[in-house]
Amino acid sequence: MIVDHLVVLAPGLLGASVARAARARGLARRITLWARRPEVRAALREQPWCDAVAETPELAVHGADLVVLAAPVERIIELAALVGPHLAAGAVLTDVGSVKGELCRQVAAALPPGPVFIGAHPMAGGAHTGWEHGTTNLFEKRVCFVTPPEGAPTPAVDKVAAFWRGTGAEVVPVSPAEHDRIVAHISHLPQALATALAGFLAQHPGDWRHLAGNGLRDTTRIAASDATMWIEIFQQNRTEVVRALDGCLAEIQALRDNIAAKDWEDVRARLVAGKVWRDGFRP
Amino acid sequence: MIVDHLVVLAPGLLGASVARAARARGLARRITLWARRPEVRAALREQPWCDAVAETPELAVHGADLVVLAAPVERIIELAALVGPHLAAGAVLTDVGSVKGELCRQVAAALPPGPVFIGAHPMAGGAHTGWEHGTTNLFEKRVCFVTPPEGAPTPAVDKVAAFWRGTGAEVVPVSPAEHDRIVAHISHLPQALATALAGFLAQHPGDWRHLAGNGLRDTTRIAASDATMWIEIFQQNRTEVVRALDGCLAEIQALRDNIAAKDWEDVRARLVAGKVWRDGFRP
C-alpha cells in the first residue's frame, strides 16, 4: 500500500527517519514536513527525502492521507487539535510516542469527526536525537507497537500497520492500555532501576565505577538517557510504572531476605529462574 | 621481577590464563600445574605454557616461590591447608577469588608460619569457563584487586602486585574488607538486581522479552550468569551484599514514591544524578 501524501510534523530523530524510510522504500508518493523552528524548515528544504516544507502545521496537512505526529508526547495533543479542522475526512494520523493510553484518548477527543488517530510506538532510537541523525533503516527489524483504540475502523488500522511494516518494523498490535502495561515492565522499569542503581552508587566514592567489570557497565547504561524524555514518560505512564516498580521491589526484597536468612535453596531457585528467562532472549 | 617457579593449582579459565600470560610475558622461569581430574592433567601436559604437571598439589608446590590458588572460593581453604606444610618459608600465595575478607582470614589460619597469602581478585572472565578457554591477554587492562591483610610483609605484597601487573592488569590495592564492600556495590548488587528483574519479568508473558529494546537486554544480561558461582559469592559476602541491597532498595523505593506522588522535581534530580554518574564512566 503506497501513501499518496505523507506528512511528518515536528520531525526529530524518529520523524526524520520515518520520512527517509518512506522515500528510500517508496512508501509515499509525496512527503511534506513541518518543523517549528524556521532554520530547521530551511535545512529540511535541502533534503532529498522532503518534497515540500510548510510554514505551518495547518498548511502542511492539506490533502494529507497519512500524518505522523512526531512531536514529544505532551505537544502531540495540541498539534492534533491545531491540524484537526484542516484534515480531510479520510485522513489517518499516527505518532511515535512512548506512552499510549492517555494520549490516544486525548488525541481522539481533540480531533473533529472524520480523521482517525491510530497511535504507534516504534522501539527504536539512538544515542543522538535530532532530525539530522535520522536514517532510512532506523526501524528495520525493530518492534513497532500499533495501538488502535476499541472500535477503531479496520481500514485505518490496516493503513497504519502497513505503513510501519513498510519501514521495516515488526508491527505488534495491542490496545493502548496493554501497550502501557507492557512498556512499563520492559522499558520503564529497567530505566527506573538503572537510574536508582546509578543514583545509589553516586553516593559512594567516584572511582569505584572505574573498578567495575562489564556487568555494572551494562546494567547502568540506560541511566545516561535524557532526563527530560524520561520525566515525560513517567508522568504519562505513572500508574503502570508504579505498579511495575512495586512488583519488582517485592522481588528484590525477597531475594535480599533470603540471602540474609541464608535460604540458599530459594536464592538458587531465583538465580536459575532469572537465568532461564534471560537465556530465552533471541541472540 | 621474574618468578623462578610459578605453580598454578586447579586452573580454570582464570588459572590457565595466569599460566598463559606468565609464559607469553616471561613472568616465570618455570611453570608447574596441578588439576584434580587425571584427564585434565593429561591435557595440560601437552600445553606449551606448562613445564610440568604434578600428580598432587603437595608435589606441585615443591620449590615454588609463587603459588596461585585458582580453585573455587570454598575449595581454596582446604587446598591451602593441604599444601601449607610443603611450602618453603619464603613462598607467597595468591588466588583469583571474587570475595576476600573471610577467605583471607581462613587461608592465613590454614597456613603454617612462613608462607604468606596475599589475596587477589582479577575483574576478568568470559562467557565460557574452563581452562581450555584461557588466553594470554585475559587480564590486560582489567582491574585486579590485591588485598593484603593488615601487617602483611611488604616484599610479599610487592611480589604479588608486580606479578599481576605483569599479566597486564591494573592493580588496585585495598584491604580484604574494603574489597568486599566495593564489589558488593559494583558487582554483587548489579547481579542481584538483574536476577530479581529477570525473575519478576519471568512471571509475565514470555513473548514480552521479544518486544523489548536494548535497554532491557543490557540491564538483564548478567542474569544469565552461572547460578552456582553466584550462590558461593552471596554466601561469602552475605553481610555486605545485604547492606548494599538495603541501600539500593531505599533508593528505588524513594524514586517509586516520588513518581507516585508526582514530585517531578525530585524525579528529575534523581534522573540527572544517575546520568551524571553514568556519563562519568570511561568510554
Interface residues (C-beta under 8 A of the other chain):
Chain A: M123 A124 G125 R142 V143 F145 V172 I182 H185 I186 S187 L189 P190 Q191 A192 L193 A194 T195 A196 L197 A198 G199 F200 L201 A202 Q203 H204 G206 W208 R209 H210 L211 A212 G213 G215 L216 R217 D218 T219 T220 R221 I222 A223 A224 S225 D226 A227 W230 I231 F234 Q235 R238 V241 V242 L245 D246 G247 C248 L249 E251 I252 Q253 A254 L255 R256 I259 A260 K262 W264 V267 R268 R270 L271 V272 A273 G274 K275 V276 W277 R278 D279 G280 F281 R282
Chain B: M123 A124 G125 R142 V143 F145 V172 I182 H185 I186 S187 L189 P190 Q191 A192 L193 A194 T195 A196 L197 A198 G199 F200 L201 A202 Q203 H204 G206 W208 R209 H210 L211 A212 G213 G215 L216 R217 D218 T219 T220 R221 I222 A223 A224 S225 D226 A227 W230 I231 F234 Q235 R238 V241 V242 L245 D246 G247 C248 L249 E251 I252 Q253 A254 L255 R256 I259 A260 K262 W264 V267 R268 R270 L271 V272 A273 G274 K275 V276 W277 R278 D279 G280 F281 R282
